[in-house]
Amino acid sequence: MRLLPKKTGVRAITMLSRSAEIEGGSDLIGSKLPPNKVLKSAFHALKYEHEKRPSLFGAGVLGLTEVFPAFCAFVDTLREKRSRTDGEVPLYFTSVDIKHCYDTINQKRLYKLLQSVVKTDEYLTKSTFLLHSKNDSASLRCRWKKNTFSPIEFTHQSASQQKTNTFNSITVDGVSCSMDSKKNILGLLRDHIFGQIAVVNGGFDDRYLLQKDGIPQGSILSSMLCNIYFGDIEKLLLGSVFGLSRVIRGSTPDCDVLLLTNKSSISLLIRIVDDFLMVSSNKMISTSFLQKLQRGIPRIGVKINREKSRVNYAAALPTDSGNAQTRTRNPNFSWCGLLINTRTCEVSLDPTRFAGTLATDTVVIHRTGSEGLNLKKKMKDFVRPRCSQKLLFSSCVNSLERIRLNFYEAFIICARKTCHYLRNTGVSRAYHAYIFNCACDTIVFAHHLITSKMKHDTSRPSKFQLTRKDAMSIGKYAFFKTLLREPRLAQLGERFSCPRGRIPRYLEETKARFQLDM
């Protein structure tokens, strides 16, 4: 098990990606396949069923990347409504977190639900691998891709599905197929849900603990099973909430827009595993949504974490201690590491996630291998998670000013982590030129990554409005401001200084207007 720290304690993550060693009768030691590898066929089968029936997840998505199309559709509808009414349409935000979602899942109810989800008699999974250029360079990158079909669909759908998201790539047939029956898939799911055993080594004899409630975290199926389970719960809890308003749910690539008769209000409902976000132009809908989730379904263990419930309007939120908290309207609303402007719906990073030492505590220091290559790779790793989020850099959601600030914030975090890495590895003046070049390469890499994500987005292709020259200027300025605060690295920071005319003055102006202290 891995124990991940959190504010109120630790989160136990079962390590299902490792193989288990077993002893034979003649002192021979063998190993079993990791559980996650055994469960891959079940994962591909459930993924296939979800692609056929996106409503299985309800409003659930598998990450912030899948939030993007639904959020863009909501913003487009909101702008259209505001232009039609020539007035301000107030928005009411509600965020709710399900308490101990993995640990409170009813195993029997989940398995019964999966029996109705797995409908295809046989699943055929075909392996191919893609060859494509790496960052527009001469080097090639290879990656495996698996597509699952029913045997009937295989002959006429495999070629068309392989073309999806394979821009400028060569597809090579892996000549590898696997066939799994419905009985085999359900057997794997049954063993995973009811037969999960954790081995605890206390220093003497191993202890074997059977999980009787919930499902394990750390499995490749965990998020998918949660989404299927709570997608069904949504039907019980939220069926009567929306009435006759227009609802945009974040469950399908095309947003699963439901158009009903009354178009007086619009609402957005998205859930990432156990984190709900409701945005509505109707206060009664937001209030009803909150009240329904607060009641929960105690008989099957569905309760919300009252301490984490948040709204941006005046409302009474009872806590676990019985006290009511009144929340008032705020300019920004925090959800899943993002800040959403409650008036314009512009999206930025939540700075509280990186306050103090939170940004540097996650940095892993490599003591082996080439220090220079390790640093170059690390700097790209520092910036990749932020630059992969289209919500932060899309002109469909954000203004050019906000996009510039988001790029600046991403590189402030990258620069802070780089400083921490350099402090722990030691750096001499001889390496200053190399570090400067690594930073410039990272800025170019980030700009290329965002541009590629925007261009090749099948749901909403767009152009990244920030030019490479502006990106380089903003990235250097972020390193300059960060390194100057480090006495040992101040001389390195001087390398990033620009002539006064090239320093992005608009950045300082917009920082002041957005009240950003970074």
Secondary structure, 3 states (H helix, E strand, C coil): CEEEEECCEEEEECCCCCCCEEECCCCCEEECCCHHHHCHHHHHHHHHHHHHCHHHHCCEECCHHHHHHHHHHHHHHHHHHHHHHCCCCCCEEEEEEECCCCCCCCHHHHHHHHHHHCCCCEEEEEEEEEEEECCCCCCEEEEEEEEEECHHHHHHHHHHHHCCCCCCEEEEEEEEEEEEEHHHHHHHHHHHHHCCEEEEECCCCEEEEECCCCCCCCCCCHHHHHHHHHHHHHHHHHCCCCCCCEEEECCCCCCCEECCCCCCCEEEEEEECCEEEEEECCHHHHHHHHHHHHHCEHHHCECECHHHCEECCCEEEECCCCCEEEECCCCEEEECCEEEECCCCCEEECHHHHCCCCCCCCCCCCCCCCHHHHHHHHHHHHHHHHHCCHHHHCCCCCCHHHHHHHHHHHHHHHHHHHHHHHHHHCCCHHHHHHHHHHHHHHHHHHHHHHHHHHHCCCCCCCCCCCCHHHHHHHHHHHHHHHHCCCHHHHHHHHCCCCCHHHCCHHHHHHHHHCCCCC
